[in-house]
Amino acid sequence: MSEKNSRNHWSIKDGDYERKETNEVDFKLIKKQKSRKRKAIYSVLAIISIIIEIFILKVVAKI
């Protein structure tokens, strides 16, 4: 039976279980990097949508 924890990761190799230990610090760093990437993507999308709205308003104002 394989178990998954935040600290321990189990993998099957040649029919035997091999225990791989990883640090919690690594997981925290990875989570921070992922959340930073997500925030950056959302901010870029927000800026793009604002620019598109400004162009649409200019076109509507001309008509």
CHARMM internal coordinates of N, CA and C (Angstrom, degrees):
IC EDIT
DIST 1 N 1 CA 1.4438
DIST 1 CA 1 C 1.5273
ANGL 1 N 1 CA 1 C 109.31
DIST 1 C 2 N 1.2901
ANGL 1 CA 1 C 2 N 115.16
DIHE 1 N 1 CA 1 C 2 N 135.14
DIST 2 N 2 CA 1.4564
ANGL 1 C 2 N 2 CA 118.41
DIHE 1 CA 1 C 2 N 2 CA -178.77
DIST 2 CA 2 C 1.5171
ANGL 2 N 2 CA 2 C 109.57
DIHE 1 C 2 N 2 CA 2 C -99.54
DIST 2 C 3 N 1.3117
ANGL 2 CA 2 C 3 N 115.25
DIHE 2 N 2 CA 2 C 3 N 141.56
DIST 3 N 3 CA 1.4553
ANGL 2 C 3 N 3 CA 122.08
DIHE 2 CA 2 C 3 N 3 CA 179.87
DIST 3 CA 3 C 1.5087
ANGL 3 N 3 CA 3 C 108.36
DIHE 2 C 3 N 3 CA 3 C -117.54
DIST 3 C 4 N 1.3251
ANGL 3 CA 3 C 4 N 116.06
DIHE 3 N 3 CA 3 C 4 N 144.62
DIST 4 N 4 CA 1.4591
ANGL 3 C 4 N 4 CA 118.83
DIHE 3 CA 3 C 4 N 4 CA 174.92
DIST 4 CA 4 C 1.5174
ANGL 4 N 4 CA 4 C 108.68
DIHE 3 C 4 N 4 CA 4 C -126.98
DIST 4 C 5 N 1.2913
ANGL 4 CA 4 C 5 N 115.49
DIHE 4 N 4 CA 4 C 5 N 126.63
DIST 5 N 5 CA 1.4563
ANGL 4 C 5 N 5 CA 123.66
DIHE 4 CA 4 C 5 N 5 CA 177.61
DIST 5 CA 5 C 1.5078
ANGL 5 N 5 CA 5 C 108.35
DIHE 4 C 5 N 5 CA 5 C -124.10
DIST 5 C 6 N 1.3382
ANGL 5 CA 5 C 6 N 116.61
DIHE 5 N 5 CA 5 C 6 N 173.80
DIST 6 N 6 CA 1.4526
ANGL 5 C 6 N 6 CA 118.95
DIHE 5 CA 5 C 6 N 6 CA 173.67
DIST 6 CA 6 C 1.5280
ANGL 6 N 6 CA 6 C 109.71
DIHE 5 C 6 N 6 CA 6 C -74.36
DIST 6 C 7 N 1.3194
ANGL 6 CA 6 C 7 N 116.79
DIHE 6 N 6 CA 6 C 7 N -23.56
DIST 7 N 7 CA 1.4647
ANGL 6 C 7 N 7 CA 119.94
DIHE 6 CA 6 C 7 N 7 CA -177.86
DIST 7 CA 7 C 1.5219
ANGL 7 N 7 CA 7 C 112.34
DIHE 6 C 7 N 7 CA 7 C -99.07
DIST 7 C 8 N 1.3150
ANGL 7 CA 7 C 8 N 117.65
DIHE 7 N 7 CA 7 C 8 N -39.73
DIST 8 N 8 CA 1.4602
ANGL 7 C 8 N 8 CA 121.28
DIHE 7 CA 7 C 8 N 8 CA -174.14
DIST 8 CA 8 C 1.5117
ANGL 8 N 8 CA 8 C 110.54
DIHE 7 C 8 N 8 CA 8 C -109.22
DIST 8 C 9 N 1.3232
ANGL 8 CA 8 C 9 N 115.49
DIHE 8 N 8 CA 8 C 9 N 140.47
DIST 9 N 9 CA 1.4595
ANGL 8 C 9 N 9 CA 120.58
DIHE 8 CA 8 C 9 N 9 CA 178.30
DIST 9 CA 9 C 1.5240
ANGL 9 N 9 CA 9 C 107.54
DIHE 8 C 9 N 9 CA 9 C -126.91
DIST 9 C 10 N 1.3163
ANGL 9 CA 9 C 10 N 115.70
DIHE 9 N 9 CA 9 C 10 N 125.99
DIST 10 N 10 CA 1.4601
ANGL 9 C 10 N 10 CA 120.22
DIHE 9 CA 9 C 10 N 10 CA -177.47
DIST 10 CA 10 C 1.5191
ANGL 10 N 10 CA 10 C 109.55
DIHE 9 C 10 N 10 CA 10 C -101.11
DIST 10 C 11 N 1.3182
ANGL 10 CA 10 C 11 N 115.71
DIHE 10 N 10 CA 10 C 11 N 137.35
DIST 11 N 11 CA 1.4622
ANGL 10 C 11 N 11 CA 119.12
DIHE 10 CA 10 C 11 N 11 CA 174.58
DIST 11 CA 11 C 1.5217
ANGL 11 N 11 CA 11 C 108.50
DIHE 10 C 11 N 11 CA 11 C -137.22
DIST 11 C 12 N 1.3214
ANGL 11 CA 11 C 12 N 116.14
DIHE 11 N 11 CA 11 C 12 N 150.49
DIST 12 N 12 CA 1.4622
ANGL 11 C 12 N 12 CA 121.11
DIHE 11 CA 11 C 12 N 12 CA -178.77
DIST 12 CA 12 C 1.5234
ANGL 12 N 12 CA 12 C 108.34
DIHE 11 C 12 N 12 CA 12 C -96.61
DIST 12 C 13 N 1.3302
ANGL 12 CA 12 C 13 N 116.35
DIHE 12 N 12 CA 12 C 13 N 127.79
DIST 13 N 13 CA 1.4607
ANGL 12 C 13 N 13 CA 121.18
DIHE 12 CA 12 C 13 N 13 CA 177.43
DIST 13 CA 13 C 1.5239
ANGL 13 N 13 CA 13 C 107.82
DIHE 12 C 13 N 13 CA 13 C -135.23
DIST 13 C 14 N 1.3175
ANGL 13 CA 13 C 14 N 117.12
DIHE 13 N 13 CA 13 C 14 N 119.20
DIST 14 N 14 CA 1.4692
ANGL 13 C 14 N 14 CA 122.89
DIHE 13 CA 13 C 14 N 14 CA 178.97
DIST 14 CA 14 C 1.5223
ANGL 14 N 14 CA 14 C 111.58
DIHE 13 C 14 N 14 CA 14 C 55.10
DIST 14 C 15 N 1.3173
ANGL 14 CA 14 C 15 N 116.87
DIHE 14 N 14 CA 14 C 15 N 38.29
DIST 15 N 15 CA 1.4568
ANGL 14 C 15 N 15 CA 120.62
DIHE 14 CA 14 C 15 N 15 CA 176.80
DIST 15 CA 15 C 1.5081
ANGL 15 N 15 CA 15 C 114.47
DIHE 14 C 15 N 15 CA 15 C 80.47
DIST 15 C 16 N 1.3101
ANGL 15 CA 15 C 16 N 118.18
DIHE 15 N 15 CA 15 C 16 N -9.68
DIST 16 N 16 CA 1.4610
ANGL 15 C 16 N 16 CA 121.33
DIHE 15 CA 15 C 16 N 16 CA 178.89
DIST 16 CA 16 C 1.5207
ANGL 16 N 16 CA 16 C 109.56
DIHE 15 C 16 N 16 CA 16 C -105.38
DIST 16 C 17 N 1.3172
ANGL 16 CA 16 C 17 N 114.48
DIHE 16 N 16 CA 16 C 17 N 156.58
DIST 17 N 17 CA 1.4538
ANGL 16 C 17 N 17 CA 119.14
DIHE 16 CA 16 C 17 N 17 CA 177.95
DIST 17 CA 17 C 1.5186
ANGL 17 N 17 CA 17 C 109.26
DIHE 16 C 17 N 17 CA 17 C -89.26
DIST 17 C 18 N 1.3061
ANGL 17 CA 17 C 18 N 114.70
DIHE 17 N 17 CA 17 C 18 N 131.37
DIST 18 N 18 CA 1.4580
ANGL 17 C 18 N 18 CA 119.75
DIHE 17 CA 17 C 18 N 18 CA 177.60
DIST 18 CA 18 C 1.5221
ANGL 18 N 18 CA 18 C 107.30
DIHE 17 C 18 N 18 CA 18 C -117.62
DIST 18 C 19 N 1.3080
ANGL 18 CA 18 C 19 N 115.55
DIHE 18 N 18 CA 18 C 19 N 126.87
DIST 19 N 19 CA 1.4617
ANGL 18 C 19 N 19 CA 119.67
DIHE 18 CA 18 C 19 N 19 CA -175.83
DIST 19 CA 19 C 1.5256
ANGL 19 N 19 CA 19 C 109.47
DIHE 18 C 19 N 19 CA 19 C -94.28
DIST 19 C 20 N 1.3115
ANGL 19 CA 19 C 20 N 114.58
DIHE 19 N 19 CA 19 C 20 N 124.66
DIST 20 N 20 CA 1.4634
ANGL 19 C 20 N 20 CA 119.73
DIHE 19 CA 19 C 20 N 20 CA 177.08
DIST 20 CA 20 C 1.5200
ANGL 20 N 20 CA 20 C 107.26
DIHE 19 C 20 N 20 CA 20 C -111.20
DIST 20 C 21 N 1.3111
ANGL 20 CA 20 C 21 N 115.94
DIHE 20 N 20 CA 20 C 21 N 123.42
DIST 21 N 21 CA 1.4586
ANGL 20 C 21 N 21 CA 119.70
DIHE 20 CA 20 C 21 N 21 CA 178.27
DIST 21 CA 21 C 1.5139
ANGL 21 N 21 CA 21 C 109.37
DIHE 20 C 21 N 21 CA 21 C -102.54
DIST 21 C 22 N 1.3117
ANGL 21 CA 21 C 22 N 114.92
DIHE 21 N 21 CA 21 C 22 N 133.73
DIST 22 N 22 CA 1.4574
ANGL 21 C 22 N 22 CA 120.04
DIHE 21 CA 21 C 22 N 22 CA 176.09
DIST 22 CA 22 C 1.5134
ANGL 22 N 22 CA 22 C 108.18
DIHE 21 C 22 N 22 CA 22 C -126.53
DIST 22 C 23 N 1.2870
ANGL 22 CA 22 C 23 N 115.39
DIHE 22 N 22 CA 22 C 23 N 153.67
DIST 23 N 23 CA 1.4613
ANGL 22 C 23 N 23 CA 120.33
DIHE 22 CA 22 C 23 N 23 CA -177.55
DIST 23 CA 23 C 1.5139
ANGL 23 N 23 CA 23 C 111.26
DIHE 22 C 23 N 23 CA 23 C -77.49
DIST 23 C 24 N 1.3312
ANGL 23 CA 23 C 24 N 115.00
DIHE 23 N 23 CA 23 C 24 N 148.32
DIST 24 N 24 CA 1.4656
ANGL 23 C 24 N 24 CA 119.55
DIHE 23 CA 23 C 24 N 24 CA 175.49
DIST 24 CA 24 C 1.5136
ANGL 24 N 24 CA 24 C 110.23
DIHE 23 C 24 N 24 CA 24 C -66.69
DIST 24 C 25 N 1.3401
ANGL 24 CA 24 C 25 N 115.22
DIHE 24 N 24 CA 24 C 25 N -29.71
DIST 25 N 25 CA 1.4629
ANGL 24 C 25 N 25 CA 119.49
DIHE 24 CA 24 C 25 N 25 CA -178.79
DIST 25 CA 25 C 1.5192
ANGL 25 N 25 CA 25 C 109.59
DIHE 24 C 25 N 25 CA 25 C -61.44
DIST 25 C 26 N 1.3392
ANGL 25 CA 25 C 26 N 116.71
DIHE 25 N 25 CA 25 C 26 N -40.60
DIST 26 N 26 CA 1.4589
ANGL 25 C 26 N 26 CA 120.44
DIHE 25 CA 25 C 26 N 26 CA 179.33
DIST 26 CA 26 C 1.5230
ANGL 26 N 26 CA 26 C 110.25
DIHE 25 C 26 N 26 CA 26 C -60.86
DIST 26 C 27 N 1.3244
ANGL 26 CA 26 C 27 N 117.14
DIHE 26 N 26 CA 26 C 27 N -43.68
DIST 27 N 27 CA 1.4594
ANGL 26 C 27 N 27 CA 120.55
DIHE 26 CA 26 C 27 N 27 CA -179.87
DIST 27 CA 27 C 1.5271
ANGL 27 N 27 CA 27 C 110.43
DIHE 26 C 27 N 27 CA 27 C -63.02
DIST 27 C 28 N 1.3453
ANGL 27 CA 27 C 28 N 116.33
DIHE 27 N 27 CA 27 C 28 N -41.54
DIST 28 N 28 CA 1.4606
ANGL 27 C 28 N 28 CA 119.43
DIHE 27 CA 27 C 28 N 28 CA 179.79
DIST 28 CA 28 C 1.5198
ANGL 28 N 28 CA 28 C 110.62
DIHE 27 C 28 N 28 CA 28 C -64.01
DIST 28 C 29 N 1.3525
ANGL 28 CA 28 C 29 N 116.92
DIHE 28 N 28 CA 28 C 29 N -41.58
DIST 29 N 29 CA 1.4619
ANGL 28 C 29 N 29 CA 120.09
DIHE 28 CA 28 C 29 N 29 CA 178.65
DIST 29 CA 29 C 1.5144
ANGL 29 N 29 CA 29 C 110.69
DIHE 28 C 29 N 29 CA 29 C -63.01
DIST 29 C 30 N 1.3357
ANGL 29 CA 29 C 30 N 116.33
DIHE 29 N 29 CA 29 C 30 N -43.43
DIST 30 N 30 CA 1.4661
ANGL 29 C 30 N 30 CA 120.23
DIHE 29 CA 29 C 30 N 30 CA -179.65
DIST 30 CA 30 C 1.5267
ANGL 30 N 30 CA 30 C 109.77
DIHE 29 C 30 N 30 CA 30 C -62.47
DIST 30 C 31 N 1.3433
ANGL 30 CA 30 C 31 N 116.80
DIHE 30 N 30 CA 30 C 31 N -43.03
DIST 31 N 31 CA 1.4674
ANGL 30 C 31 N 31 CA 119.96
DIHE 30 CA 30 C 31 N 31 CA 179.40
DIST 31 CA 31 C 1.5184
ANGL 31 N 31 CA 31 C 110.90
DIHE 30 C 31 N 31 CA 31 C -62.08
DIST 31 C 32 N 1.3609
ANGL 31 CA 31 C 32 N 116.41
DIHE 31 N 31 CA 31 C 32 N -42.32
DIST 32 N 32 CA 1.4635
ANGL 31 C 32 N 32 CA 119.69
DIHE 31 CA 31 C 32 N 32 CA 179.51
DIST 32 CA 32 C 1.5167
ANGL 32 N 32 CA 32 C 110.52
DIHE 31 C 32 N 32 CA 32 C -62.50
DIST 32 C 33 N 1.3434
ANGL 32 CA 32 C 33 N 116.78
DIHE 32 N 32 CA 32 C 33 N -43.60
DIST 33 N 33 CA 1.4604
ANGL 32 C 33 N 33 CA 120.03
DIHE 32 CA 32 C 33 N 33 CA -179.59
DIST 33 CA 33 C 1.5195
ANGL 33 N 33 CA 33 C 110.74
DIHE 32 C 33 N 33 CA 33 C -63.30
DIST 33 C 34 N 1.3393
ANGL 33 CA 33 C 34 N 116.77
DIHE 33 N 33 CA 33 C 34 N -41.68
DIST 34 N 34 CA 1.4625
ANGL 33 C 34 N 34 CA 120.07
DIHE 33 CA 33 C 34 N 34 CA 179.73
DIST 34 CA 34 C 1.5197
ANGL 34 N 34 CA 34 C 110.54
DIHE 33 C 34 N 34 CA 34 C -63.89
DIST 34 C 35 N 1.3458
ANGL 34 CA 34 C 35 N 116.98
DIHE 34 N 34 CA 34 C 35 N -42.91
DIST 35 N 35 CA 1.4604
ANGL 34 C 35 N 35 CA 119.13
DIHE 34 CA 34 C 35 N 35 CA -178.77
DIST 35 CA 35 C 1.5243
ANGL 35 N 35 CA 35 C 110.12
DIHE 34 C 35 N 35 CA 35 C -68.00
DIST 35 C 36 N 1.3396
ANGL 35 CA 35 C 36 N 117.59
DIHE 35 N 35 CA 35 C 36 N -34.71
DIST 36 N 36 CA 1.4613
ANGL 35 C 36 N 36 CA 119.99
DIHE 35 CA 35 C 36 N 36 CA 177.00
DIST 36 CA 36 C 1.5153
ANGL 36 N 36 CA 36 C 110.41
DIHE 35 C 36 N 36 CA 36 C -65.23
DIST 36 C 37 N 1.3384
ANGL 36 CA 36 C 37 N 116.25
DIHE 36 N 36 CA 36 C 37 N -43.42
DIST 37 N 37 CA 1.4663
ANGL 36 C 37 N 37 CA 119.71
DIHE 36 CA 36 C 37 N 37 CA 178.30
DIST 37 CA 37 C 1.5184
ANGL 37 N 37 CA 37 C 110.24
DIHE 36 C 37 N 37 CA 37 C -60.75
DIST 37 C 38 N 1.3330
ANGL 37 CA 37 C 38 N 116.34
DIHE 37 N 37 CA 37 C 38 N -44.38
DIST 38 N 38 CA 1.4604
ANGL 37 C 38 N 38 CA 120.81
DIHE 37 CA 37 C 38 N 38 CA -178.85
DIST 38 CA 38 C 1.5273
ANGL 38 N 38 CA 38 C 110.32
DIHE 37 C 38 N 38 CA 38 C -61.79
DIST 38 C 39 N 1.3458
ANGL 38 CA 38 C 39 N 116.66
DIHE 38 N 38 CA 38 C 39 N -44.97
DIST 39 N 39 CA 1.4621
ANGL 38 C 39 N 39 CA 120.29
DIHE 38 CA 38 C 39 N 39 CA 179.58
DIST 39 CA 39 C 1.5195
ANGL 39 N 39 CA 39 C 110.59
DIHE 38 C 39 N 39 CA 39 C -62.55
DIST 39 C 40 N 1.3317
ANGL 39 CA 39 C 40 N 117.37
DIHE 39 N 39 CA 39 C 40 N -41.06
DIST 40 N 40 CA 1.4631
ANGL 39 C 40 N 40 CA 120.84
DIHE 39 CA 39 C 40 N 40 CA 179.82
DIST 40 CA 40 C 1.5233
ANGL 40 N 40 CA 40 C 110.51
DIHE 39 C 40 N 40 CA 40 C -63.82
DIST 40 C 41 N 1.3275
ANGL 40 CA 40 C 41 N 116.59
DIHE 40 N 40 CA 40 C 41 N -43.31
DIST 41 N 41 CA 1.4687
ANGL 40 C 41 N 41 CA 120.48
DIHE 40 CA 40 C 41 N 41 CA 179.90
DIST 41 CA 41 C 1.5231
ANGL 41 N 41 CA 41 C 110.04
DIHE 40 C 41 N 41 CA 41 C -62.62
DIST 41 C 42 N 1.3435
ANGL 41 CA 41 C 42 N 117.16
DIHE 41 N 41 CA 41 C 42 N -44.27
DIST 42 N 42 CA 1.4598
ANGL 41 C 42 N 42 CA 120.19
DIHE 41 CA 41 C 42 N 42 CA -179.44
DIST 42 CA 42 C 1.5279
ANGL 42 N 42 CA 42 C 111.13
DIHE 41 C 42 N 42 CA 42 C -64.42
DIST 42 C 43 N 1.3329
ANGL 42 CA 42 C 43 N 117.26
DIHE 42 N 42 CA 42 C 43 N -39.36
DIST 43 N 43 CA 1.4651
ANGL 42 C 43 N 43 CA 118.85
DIHE 42 CA 42 C 43 N 43 CA -179.45
DIST 43 CA 43 C 1.5214
ANGL 43 N 43 CA 43 C 110.64
DIHE 42 C 43 N 43 CA 43 C -67.27
DIST 43 C 44 N 1.3347
ANGL 43 CA 43 C 44 N 117.82
DIHE 43 N 43 CA 43 C 44 N -39.73
DIST 44 N 44 CA 1.4639
ANGL 43 C 44 N 44 CA 120.83
DIHE 43 CA 43 C 44 N 44 CA 177.71
DIST 44 CA 44 C 1.5252
ANGL 44 N 44 CA 44 C 109.99
DIHE 43 C 44 N 44 CA 44 C -63.75
DIST 44 C 45 N 1.3256
ANGL 44 CA 44 C 45 N 116.98
DIHE 44 N 44 CA 44 C 45 N -43.64
DIST 45 N 45 CA 1.4670
ANGL 44 C 45 N 45 CA 120.18
DIHE 44 CA 44 C 45 N 45 CA 178.73
DIST 45 CA 45 C 1.5286
ANGL 45 N 45 CA 45 C 111.14
DIHE 44 C 45 N 45 CA 45 C -62.68
DIST 45 C 46 N 1.3245
ANGL 45 CA 45 C 46 N 117.07
DIHE 45 N 45 CA 45 C 46 N -38.74
DIST 46 N 46 CA 1.4644
ANGL 45 C 46 N 46 CA 120.47
DIHE 45 CA 45 C 46 N 46 CA 179.10
DIST 46 CA 46 C 1.5244
ANGL 46 N 46 CA 46 C 110.46
DIHE 45 C 46 N 46 CA 46 C -64.15
DIST 46 C 47 N 1.3376
ANGL 46 CA 46 C 47 N 116.91
DIHE 46 N 46 CA 46 C 47 N -43.28
DIST 47 N 47 CA 1.4676
ANGL 46 C 47 N 47 CA 120.45
DIHE 46 CA 46 C 47 N 47 CA 179.43
DIST 47 CA 47 C 1.5221
ANGL 47 N 47 CA 47 C 110.22
DIHE 46 C 47 N 47 CA 47 C -62.83
DIST 47 C 48 N 1.3381
ANGL 47 CA 47 C 48 N 117.24
DIHE 47 N 47 CA 47 C 48 N -43.83
DIST 48 N 48 CA 1.4662
ANGL 47 C 48 N 48 CA 121.21
DIHE 47 CA 47 C 48 N 48 CA 179.61
DIST 48 CA 48 C 1.5245
ANGL 48 N 48 CA 48 C 110.33
DIHE 47 C 48 N 48 CA 48 C -61.99
DIST 48 C 49 N 1.3251
ANGL 48 CA 48 C 49 N 117.13
DIHE 48 N 48 CA 48 C 49 N -43.24
DIST 49 N 49 CA 1.4709
ANGL 48 C 49 N 49 CA 119.54
DIHE 48 CA 48 C 49 N 49 CA -179.02
DIST 49 CA 49 C 1.5246
ANGL 49 N 49 CA 49 C 111.07
DIHE 48 C 49 N 49 CA 49 C -65.86
DIST 49 C 50 N 1.3410
ANGL 49 CA 49 C 50 N 117.79
DIHE 49 N 49 CA 49 C 50 N -36.58
DIST 50 N 50 CA 1.4686
ANGL 49 C 50 N 50 CA 120.54
DIHE 49 CA 49 C 50 N 50 CA 177.73
DIST 50 CA 50 C 1.5252
ANGL 50 N 50 CA 50 C 109.89
DIHE 49 C 50 N 50 CA 50 C -64.34
DIST 50 C 51 N 1.3366
ANGL 50 CA 50 C 51 N 117.54
DIHE 50 N 50 CA 50 C 51 N -42.89
DIST 51 N 51 CA 1.4687
ANGL 50 C 51 N 51 CA 121.04
DIHE 50 CA 50 C 51 N 51 CA 178.70
DIST 51 CA 51 C 1.5232
ANGL 51 N 51 CA 51 C 110.29
DIHE 50 C 51 N 51 CA 51 C -61.54
DIST 51 C 52 N 1.3250
ANGL 51 CA 51 C 52 N 117.04
DIHE 51 N 51 CA 51 C 52 N -43.63
DIST 52 N 52 CA 1.4716
ANGL 51 C 52 N 52 CA 120.88
DIHE 51 CA 51 C 52 N 52 CA 179.52
DIST 52 CA 52 C 1.5272
ANGL 52 N 52 CA 52 C 110.03
DIHE 51 C 52 N 52 CA 52 C -62.25
DIST 52 C 53 N 1.3280
ANGL 52 CA 52 C 53 N 117.40
DIHE 52 N 52 CA 52 C 53 N -42.17
DIST 53 N 53 CA 1.4709
ANGL 52 C 53 N 53 CA 120.38
DIHE 52 CA 52 C 53 N 53 CA 178.80
DIST 53 CA 53 C 1.5173
ANGL 53 N 53 CA 53 C 111.11
DIHE 52 C 53 N 53 CA 53 C -62.19
DIST 53 C 54 N 1.3337
ANGL 53 CA 53 C 54 N 117.61
DIHE 53 N 53 CA 53 C 54 N -40.16
DIST 54 N 54 CA 1.4690
ANGL 53 C 54 N 54 CA 120.67
DIHE 53 CA 53 C 54 N 54 CA 179.28
DIST 54 CA 54 C 1.5238
ANGL 54 N 54 CA 54 C 109.80
DIHE 53 C 54 N 54 CA 54 C -62.40
DIST 54 C 55 N 1.3415
ANGL 54 CA 54 C 55 N 117.57
DIHE 54 N 54 CA 54 C 55 N -44.24
DIST 55 N 55 CA 1.4640
ANGL 54 C 55 N 55 CA 120.43
DIHE 54 CA 54 C 55 N 55 CA 178.55
DIST 55 CA 55 C 1.5257
ANGL 55 N 55 CA 55 C 111.00
DIHE 54 C 55 N 55 CA 55 C -61.88
DIST 55 C 56 N 1.3293
ANGL 55 CA 55 C 56 N 117.02
DIHE 55 N 55 CA 55 C 56 N -42.68
DIST 56 N 56 CA 1.4717
ANGL 55 C 56 N 56 CA 120.49
DIHE 55 CA 55 C 56 N 56 CA 179.74
DIST 56 CA 56 C 1.5270
ANGL 56 N 56 CA 56 C 109.94
DIHE 55 C 56 N 56 CA 56 C -62.27
DIST 56 C 57 N 1.3346
ANGL 56 CA 56 C 57 N 117.16
DIHE 56 N 56 CA 56 C 57 N -43.13
DIST 57 N 57 CA 1.4666
ANGL 56 C 57 N 57 CA 120.18
DIHE 56 CA 56 C 57 N 57 CA 179.33
DIST 57 CA 57 C 1.5283
ANGL 57 N 57 CA 57 C 111.17
DIHE 56 C 57 N 57 CA 57 C -63.37
DIST 57 C 58 N 1.3475
ANGL 57 CA 57 C 58 N 117.32
DIHE 57 N 57 CA 57 C 58 N -38.16
DIST 58 N 58 CA 1.4674
ANGL 57 C 58 N 58 CA 120.14
DIHE 57 CA 57 C 58 N 58 CA 178.14
DIST 58 CA 58 C 1.5171
ANGL 58 N 58 CA 58 C 110.53
DIHE 57 C 58 N 58 CA 58 C -63.83
DIST 58 C 59 N 1.3375
ANGL 58 CA 58 C 59 N 117.17
DIHE 58 N 58 CA 58 C 59 N -42.66
DIST 59 N 59 CA 1.4660
ANGL 58 C 59 N 59 CA 121.19
DIHE 58 CA 58 C 59 N 59 CA 179.98
DIST 59 CA 59 C 1.5236
ANGL 59 N 59 CA 59 C 109.92
DIHE 58 C 59 N 59 CA 59 C -63.85
DIST 59 C 60 N 1.3324
ANGL 59 CA 59 C 60 N 117.23
DIHE 59 N 59 CA 59 C 60 N -43.24
DIST 60 N 60 CA 1.4667
ANGL 59 C 60 N 60 CA 121.28
DIHE 59 CA 59 C 60 N 60 CA -179.88
DIST 60 CA 60 C 1.5289
ANGL 60 N 60 CA 60 C 109.79
DIHE 59 C 60 N 60 CA 60 C -65.15
DIST 60 C 61 N 1.3319
ANGL 60 CA 60 C 61 N 117.46
DIHE 60 N 60 CA 60 C 61 N -38.32
DIST 61 N 61 CA 1.4654
ANGL 60 C 61 N 61 CA 120.92
DIHE 60 CA 60 C 61 N 61 CA -179.16
DIST 61 CA 61 C 1.5280
ANGL 61 N 61 CA 61 C 110.73
DIHE 60 C 61 N 61 CA 61 C -66.62
DIST 61 C 62 N 1.3363
ANGL 61 CA 61 C 62 N 117.55
DIHE 61 N 61 CA 61 C 62 N -33.40
DIST 62 N 62 CA 1.4660
ANGL 61 C 62 N 62 CA 120.70
DIHE 61 CA 61 C 62 N 62 CA 179.17
DIST 62 CA 62 C 1.5185
ANGL 62 N 62 CA 62 C 110.92
DIHE 61 C 62 N 62 CA 62 C -69.09
DIST 62 C 63 N 1.3272
ANGL 62 CA 62 C 63 N 117.19
DIHE 62 N 62 CA 62 C 63 N -33.78
DIST 63 N 63 CA 1.4735
ANGL 62 C 63 N 63 CA 121.10
DIHE 62 CA 62 C 63 N 63 CA -179.44
DIST 63 CA 63 C 1.5139
ANGL 63 N 63 CA 63 C 107.57
DIHE 62 C 63 N 63 CA 63 C -78.59
END
COOR INIT
IC SEED 1 N 1 CA 1 C
IC BUILD
